[in-house]
Amino acid sequence: MDAHGADGGPDGAHGRMRASDRDRDRVAEILREAAAEGRITLDELDERLDRAFAARTYAELDPLTADLPIPGVQAPAPVTPAAYPPASPGPPLVLKSSIAGSIVRRGAWEVPARVRVVNPYGVVRLDFRDATLLSDVVELEFGESWGEARVVLPDGATAAVDVDTSWLGSVDSRVPPAPAPPAPHFVVKGSVKGGSLKIRYGRSPGGWLSGDIWDDWL
């Protein structure tokens, strides 16, 4: 018996066929294995077993295992979106200022796989559009408690953001979080407790900035 009723479905000729004791025992075996693996609860197991042993046709048996894998048959591997490898190990570029200072990087500058920004109570402006990225993935870590940070990414870049915003901190990212190779991907982490972090594209259509507004924002 095909426990999933692939031959004709429960409403076809297969579904109308009478089930044997062996068919009912086979379904019961699948259900017990599913319960042992945590796929169904013990209450669900009891309910389905009662229905299995009372079933007279395949139409009554097939639905009991339709949402379960068949033992011995490997499920197809899930399709996952393309992703980059983790950021390369190595010493980070540390951008640090005195308390309540300013850190600004724009134009042509070289960005390694890891960048750490330390500027509590201060202002940070990072523009990556014309930067040379030495890695497809850039790990950007903030220590910007009670400060303000603004980041502009190249068009098409993505940013996964996981930042501590306790004590009324805030993060406002207007870029997609999922990697989209071959565009660069940023992993943004750290802390902006009591502060704010904004992530945007630049002057491109649909971006947040245009014209002279960009100079004021950055």
C-alpha atoms as one frame of an Amber mdcrd trajectory, in Angstrom:
protein
   0.000   0.000   0.000   1.139   3.567  -0.705   0.451   5.176   2.680   0.105
   8.579   1.036  -2.471   7.409  -1.461  -0.548   8.611  -4.519  -2.383   6.240
  -6.854  -5.608   7.978  -7.736  -6.181   9.905  -4.492  -8.854   9.304  -1.844
 -11.714  10.101  -4.231 -10.539   7.827  -7.084 -10.511   4.075  -7.630  -7.644
   3.687  -5.168  -9.575   5.450  -2.426 -12.578   3.164  -2.817 -10.514  -0.005
  -2.493 -10.793  -1.989   0.732  -7.812  -1.798   3.106  -6.275  -4.942   4.576
  -5.069  -5.632   8.111  -1.528  -5.264   6.788  -2.387  -1.794   5.437  -3.780
  -0.735   8.800  -0.717  -2.087  10.623   1.587  -0.229   8.207  -0.194   3.064
   8.880  -0.030   2.422  12.624   3.741   1.866  12.340   4.200   5.197  10.521
   2.121   6.966  13.174   4.108   5.491  16.058   7.405   6.494  14.458   6.064
  10.001  13.893   5.100  10.296  17.556   8.526   9.020  18.661  10.171  11.720
  16.533   7.910  14.428  17.935   6.064  15.034  14.670   2.672  14.410  16.269
   1.549  14.509  19.903   0.492  11.481  21.919  -3.099  12.672  21.780  -2.878
  12.887  17.987  -1.336   9.422  17.937  -4.236   7.941  19.910  -6.793   9.655
  17.692  -5.151   8.573  14.438  -4.626   5.001  15.632  -8.319   4.710  16.489
  -9.200   5.948  13.005  -6.597   3.685  11.374  -7.863   0.472  12.956 -11.454
   1.457  12.204 -10.718   2.319   8.563 -12.232   0.153   5.879 -10.912   1.834
   2.713  -7.762   3.587   1.542  -9.744   6.838   1.449 -10.011   6.600   5.233
  -6.377   5.527   5.761  -4.471   7.859   3.429  -5.267  11.168   5.198  -3.828
   9.827   8.452  -0.258   9.888   7.082  -0.565  12.524   4.347   1.413  15.072
   6.433   4.085  12.595   7.558   7.240  11.216   5.893   7.292   7.547   4.978
  10.030   5.657   6.894  12.905   4.735   4.606  12.092   7.441   2.065  14.347
  10.478   2.309  12.582  13.803   2.049  13.927  16.191  -0.615  16.469  18.685
   0.638  14.950  22.117   1.277  15.757  24.827  -1.227  17.523  27.698   0.494
  18.253  31.126  -0.945  21.759  31.899  -2.077  23.893  33.212   0.725  27.427
  34.386   1.284  29.888  32.666   3.597  30.505  34.379   6.947  32.719  37.449
   7.021  36.397  36.581   6.800  38.329  36.416  10.074  40.989  38.995  10.737
  41.533  42.197  12.672  38.722  44.733  12.295  39.040  48.322  11.197  38.344
  50.224  14.427  36.780  53.667  14.077  36.933  55.283  17.482  36.373  58.763
  18.812  36.360  60.452  22.185  33.044  60.691  23.998  30.564  62.850  22.076
  32.937  63.032  19.102  32.292  62.627  15.365  33.262  59.849  12.952  32.779
  60.423   9.227  33.829  58.157   6.346  32.763  58.964   2.800  34.131  58.929
  -0.723  36.942  56.492  -1.523  37.970  54.434   1.483  38.942  50.820   2.007
  36.588  48.568   3.984  37.804  45.206   5.344  35.535  42.306   6.297  35.009
  43.691   9.804  34.465  47.253  10.952  33.984  48.276  14.562  32.654  51.730
  15.462  33.074  53.021  19.026  31.665  56.473  19.677  29.315  56.738  22.697
  27.251  59.937  22.808  28.695  60.888  19.416  27.753  61.182  15.757  28.665
  58.598  13.089  28.277  59.017   9.324  29.367  56.101   7.106  28.938  56.200
   3.320  29.872  52.941   1.591  28.774  53.844  -1.942  32.235  54.730  -3.263
  34.174  52.570  -0.828  36.304  49.589  -1.854  34.865  46.538  -0.098  37.472
  43.851   0.505  34.842  41.210   1.283  31.432  40.263  -0.073  30.208  40.294
   3.540  31.001  43.203   5.835  30.425  42.856   9.568  29.612  46.264  11.010
  29.604  46.475  14.807  28.439  49.573  16.661  29.229  50.767  20.157  27.100
  53.864  19.785  25.104  54.116  23.001  23.274  57.422  23.335  24.640  58.524
  19.965  23.421  58.855  16.397  24.626  56.742  13.489  23.666  57.009   9.819
  24.796  54.499   7.219  24.397  54.682   3.436  24.912  51.498   1.414  25.602
  50.907  -2.286  22.514  50.373  -4.407  21.342  46.756  -4.157  23.316  45.967
  -1.013  21.536  44.166   1.816  21.830  44.434   5.593  20.895  41.967   8.334
  20.472  44.051  11.493  20.609  42.665  15.037  21.361  45.576  17.359  20.653
  46.192  21.051  18.193  49.103  21.181  17.307  49.003  24.864  16.857  52.215
  26.852  14.752  53.817  24.088  17.244  53.165  21.302  15.995  52.806  17.725
  16.948  51.231  14.398  15.430  52.264  11.065  16.682  50.234   8.107  15.197
  50.771   4.644  17.195  48.044   2.871  16.382  44.323   2.467  17.812  41.990
   5.138  18.323  38.836   3.047  21.564  38.379   1.080  21.215  38.903  -2.675
  24.478  37.824  -4.351  26.454  39.241  -6.036  25.489  42.483  -4.231  27.440
  43.142  -1.007  25.871  42.076   2.267  26.284  43.829   5.621  25.836  42.188
   9.017  25.066  44.985  11.468  25.284  44.302  15.187  26.344  45.877  18.465
  24.559  48.439  20.590  22.770  51.740  20.134  21.254  51.869  23.621  19.482
  55.187  23.990  20.683  56.159  20.520  19.595  55.771  16.913  20.800  53.979
  13.805  19.477  54.635  10.297  20.428  52.627   7.205  19.563  53.834   3.711
  20.469  53.748   0.057  21.659  56.970  -1.528  20.437  59.032  -4.471  19.126
  56.120  -6.561  15.424  56.006  -7.497  13.526  54.858  -4.454  16.357  55.954
  -2.169  15.818  58.200   0.781  18.168  60.995  -0.218  18.552  63.221  -3.237
  20.430  66.327  -4.250  21.549  68.727  -1.535  19.514  66.849   1.051  22.255
  64.219   1.023  24.905  66.652   2.258  22.681  67.775   5.113  21.831  64.196
   6.073  25.408  62.954   6.048
